[in-house]
Amino acid sequence: MRIYEVVEEYRIIVIYVNEAYASSKRPVHGDGCGKRIKRGLFKCTILNKVFSADLVGTYNILITSSPHGIGVTSLKT
């Protein structure tokens, strides 16, 4: 695949992360602050705000793989 060629060419470090359940974890307040309300949507019950489940999953994968190397510090609400 082309992605592997680009990674090798530019010497990019790749960290493989298991994406299972990434969009159902609570990124803002930790476990217990939210739930999936329907396909594609995640609701934080503390903030009473709805987020895209894809956004929540992406954020969780970023902080899980390398919280210091990527520069993710918080999810802006």
Order of alpha helices (4+ residues) and beta strands (2+ residues): alpha-beta-beta-beta-alpha
